[in-house]
């Protein structure tokens, strides 16, 4: 379903980026219920105040967005870096098609992974989940995939309980499963639900296991969740996160990619100026992408903002 472009009056970008910013740019996001859609809409509202009009369009999410950007030189889209890996490799998830035209523009937000367990269960460390019944969201989804990877690095196995996050959270609160492992924008809503209902321990895999998982899966990055993020969380938690980026086609003119990236990164406080979920939309987080080459226009904008941009080979 196509949505009307979000256009707000505001000053246009100065210099060469101004002309490039005038054409309305298709911005593929996701459908209702996905964090991609409100994020894209918030970014579009902010970009419009900088003279960059974005037309937010609903889609099925990352893989469709990557396919559309691959085929539409003038489009941009939201994408999970795990899906980018599939697209670059032409895996079955990506329809067996290798994507060679996609390029990174700027970081969106991180999807952190961790567990919540009622304190009455006596579980305090990741290793304590060995042999326990752990809720991991939909079967074969990202949460389950990353939990299995972390458990393998830690050297144990657990019984996986699959299902939607809300029922699994209720089952955790009732003590029917031992812990709930989830991945989402932090604080993770399902873990907040558990922590607000019962005395809870928030459990991450720890620095060593997280480092091992990141070494195996380059689209992940280390993560530290500060104490106090969840009710009753007395200590920080070490884990890993999967980042999401906005992507463009390599054929997009450099000035246009520069204008888009510069506009979004001009937010002094992205959590305040764009949306709370955009707190990670900062040039400093460019380095969390280690799998997809950046568009030259984005590289220029990121470096102007003080970022160190990883040198990643473009797909061929």
C-alpha positions in Angstrom: 0.0 0.0 0.0 1.4 3.4 -1.0 1.3 6.2 1.5 1.1 9.9 0.7 4.5 11.6 0.9 5.2 13.4 4.2 6.0 17.0 3.1 6.5 19.8 5.6 7.6 23.3 5.0 11.2 24.1 6.0 14.5 25.4 4.9 16.2 23.5 2.1 19.7 22.2 2.4 22.3 24.7 1.2 24.9 24.1 -1.6 24.9 21.4 -4.1 22.8 19.2 -1.9 19.8 21.6 -2.3 19.0 20.7 -5.9 19.4 17.0 -5.2 17.0 17.2 -2.3 14.0 18.5 -4.2 12.7 15.3 -5.8 10.5 13.2 -3.6 12.3 10.0 -2.7 10.5 6.7 -2.2 11.2 5.4 1.3 10.3 1.8 1.8 9.6 0.8 5.4 7.2 -1.9 6.6 3.6 -2.5 7.6 1.6 -1.7 10.8 3.1 -3.3 13.9 6.7 -3.1 12.7 9.0 -0.5 14.3 10.3 0.3 10.8 7.1 2.2 9.9 6.9 4.7 12.7 10.7 5.2 12.5 10.5 6.0 8.8 7.6 8.3 9.3 9.4 10.2 12.0 12.6 10.5 9.9 10.5 11.7 7.0 8.9 14.4 9.1 12.3 15.6 10.3 13.9 15.4 6.9 11.1 17.5 5.4 12.1 20.3 7.8 15.5 20.2 6.2 14.1 20.3 2.6 14.4 16.6 1.9 10.9 15.2 0.9 10.6 11.5 1.6 7.5 9.4 0.5 7.1 6.7 3.1 5.8 3.5 1.6 4.6 0.4 3.3 6.2 -3.0 2.6 6.8 -6.4 4.0 10.0 -5.3 5.6 13.7 -5.7 5.2 13.9 -8.2 2.3 11.3 -6.4 0.2 12.9 -3.1 0.9 16.3 -4.4 -0.2 14.8 -5.9 -3.3 13.1 -2.6 -4.2 16.2 -0.5 -3.5 18.2 -2.9 -5.7 15.8 -2.3 -8.5 15.0 1.4 -8.0 18.1 3.8 -8.2 16.1 6.6 -6.6 14.7 4.8 -3.6 15.8 4.2 -0.1 14.7 1.7 2.5 15.0 0.4 6.1 16.9 -2.8 6.5 18.1 -5.2 9.2 21.8 -6.0 8.7 21.0 -9.7 9.0 18.7 -9.4 6.0 21.5 -7.4 4.2 23.8 -10.4 4.7 21.1 -12.7 3.1 20.7 -10.2 0.2 24.4 -9.9 -0.4 24.8 -13.7 -0.4 21.7 -14.5 -2.4 20.4 -16.9 0.2 17.0 -18.6 -0.1 15.6 -16.0 2.3 16.5 -13.3 -0.3 14.9 -15.4 -3.1 18.3 -16.7 -4.3 19.2 -13.4 -5.8 22.5 -11.7 -5.0 22.1 -8.0 -4.5 25.0 -5.9 -5.8 23.6 -2.4 -5.9 22.6 -1.7 -2.3 24.6 0.7 -0.2 24.4 1.9 3.4 23.4 5.5 4.2 23.0 5.9 8.0 22.4 3.9 11.2 18.8 3.6 12.5 18.7 1.8 15.8 19.9 -1.3 17.5 17.9 -4.4 18.3 19.3 -5.7 21.6 19.0 -9.3 22.8 18.7 -10.5 26.4 16.5 -12.5 28.8 14.3 -11.9 31.8 13.7 -14.5 34.5 11.6 -14.3 37.7 14.0 -14.0 40.6 12.2 -16.9 42.2 13.7 -19.2 39.5 17.2 -18.7 40.9 18.7 -17.9 37.5 21.3 -15.1 37.6 23.8 -16.0 34.8 23.4 -17.0 31.1 24.9 -20.4 31.9 22.0 -20.9 34.4 19.7 -21.2 31.4 21.3 -24.6 30.5 18.5 -27.2 30.3 15.8 -24.6 31.2 12.7 -23.8 29.2 13.3 -20.5 27.5 10.8 -18.5 25.5 12.4 -17.2 22.3 9.6 -15.7 20.2 8.3 -17.0 16.9 9.8 -20.4 15.8 13.0 -19.9 13.8 12.9 -16.1 14.2 15.8 -13.9 14.9 15.5 -14.2 18.7 15.6 -18.0 18.6 18.5 -17.9 16.0 20.6 -15.6 18.2 19.8 -17.4 21.4 20.9 -20.7 19.9 24.1 -19.1 18.6 24.9 -17.7 22.1 24.1 -21.0 23.8 26.4 -22.8 21.4 29.2 -20.4 22.1 28.5 -20.9 25.9 28.5 -24.6 25.5 25.0 -25.6 26.5 21.5 -26.3 25.2 18.1 -25.4 26.4 14.4 -26.2 25.7 13.0 -23.6 23.4 9.4 -22.4 23.8 8.1 -20.7 20.7 5.2 -18.2 20.3 4.3 -14.5 20.2 6.1 -12.3 22.8 3.0 -11.3 24.8 1.8 -14.8 25.6 5.4 -15.9 26.4 5.8 -13.0 28.7 2.6 -14.0 30.6 3.9 -17.6 30.7 7.2 -16.3 32.2 5.3 -14.2 34.8 3.2 -17.3 35.8 6.4 -19.4 36.1 5.3 -21.8 33.3 8.6 -21.2 31.5 11.9 -20.3 33.2 13.0 -17.3 31.2 12.1 -15.1 28.2 14.7 -14.2 25.7 13.8 -11.4 23.3 15.3 -8.9 20.8 13.9 -5.4 20.2 14.5 -1.8 20.8 15.6 -1.3 24.3 13.9 -1.5 26.8 12.4 -4.5 25.2 8.6 -4.3 25.7 8.1 -8.0 26.6 10.9 -7.9 29.2 9.4 -4.7 30.6 6.1 -6.5 31.0 7.8 -9.3 33.0 9.9 -6.9 35.1 6.9 -4.8 35.9 4.9 -7.8 37.0 7.3 -9.8 39.2 10.7 -9.4 40.8 13.0 -10.1 37.8 16.6 -10.7 36.9 17.7 -9.4 33.5 20.3 -11.8 32.0 22.7 -11.2 29.1 25.2 -13.6 27.6 28.1 -11.7 29.1 31.1 -10.1 27.4 32.9 -13.3 26.5 29.9 -15.1 24.9 28.8 -11.9 23.2 32.3 -11.5 21.8 32.1 -15.0 20.4 28.7 -14.5 18.8 29.8 -11.2 17.2 32.9 -12.9 15.8 30.7 -15.5 14.1 28.0 -13.1 12.9 29.5 -9.8 11.6 26.2 -8.1 11.4 26.0 -8.0 15.2 27.8 -5.6 17.5 28.6 -5.6 21.3 26.0 -4.1 23.6 25.9 -2.8 27.2 22.6 -2.2 28.8 22.9 0.2 31.7 21.7 -0.6 35.2 18.2 0.7 35.7 17.0 0.1 32.2 14.4 -2.3 33.6 12.7 -2.2 37.0 14.9 -3.8 39.6 17.9 -4.1 37.3 20.8 -3.3 39.7 23.8 -4.0 37.3 24.6 -3.4 33.7 24.2 -6.3 31.3 26.6 -7.3 28.5 25.1 -8.7 25.3 25.0 -8.1 21.5 22.8 -6.1 19.2 21.7 -6.4 15.6 21.7 -3.0 13.9 19.3 -1.6 11.3 20.4 0.8 8.6 18.8 2.9 5.9 20.0 1.8 2.5 20.1 3.3 -1.0 21.0 2.2 -4.5 24.6 2.7 -5.6 23.3 4.5 -8.7 21.7 7.2 -6.6 23.5 10.5 -7.4 26.2 11.2 -4.8 24.7 14.7 -4.0 21.3 13.2 -3.3 22.7 10.5 -1.0 24.7 13.2 0.7 21.7 15.5 1.1 19.6 12.7 2.7 22.2 11.6 5.1 23.3 15.1 6.1 19.7 16.1 6.7 19.0 13.2 9.0 22.3 13.5 10.9 21.7 17.2 11.4 19.4 16.4 14.4 21.1 17.7 17.5 19.4 15.1 19.7 17.7 12.5 17.5 15.7 11.0 20.3 14.2 14.5 20.9 14.2 15.9 17.4 13.2 12.8 15.4 11.7 10.2 17.8 12.7 8.3 20.9 13.4 5.2 18.8 15.9 7.2 16.7 18.3 7.7 19.6 20.9 5.6 17.8 20.6 7.6 14.5 24.0 9.2 15.0 27.1 9.4 12.8 29.1 7.9 15.6 27.3 4.6 15.1 28.4 4.2 11.5 30.9 1.6 12.6 28.3 -0.8 13.7 27.9 -1.7 10.0 30.6 -4.1 9.1 28.8 -5.9 6.2 27.6 -3.3 3.6 29.6 -0.7 1.7 28.5 2.8 2.3 27.3 5.1 -0.5 30.0 7.7 -1.3 27.5 10.5 -0.6 26.8 9.0 2.8 30.6 8.7 3.5 31.0 12.4 2.9 28.2 13.3 5.2 29.2 10.9 7.9 32.8 12.1 7.9 31.7 15.7 8.0 29.8 14.7 11.2 33.0 13.4 12.7 32.4 9.6 12.1 35.0 7.0 11.3 33.5 5.2 8.3 34.5 1.5 7.9 36.0 0.6 4.5 33.9 -2.2 3.2 34.3 -3.7 -0.3 31.3 -3.1 -2.6 29.5 -6.3 -3.7 30.3 -7.5 -7.3 
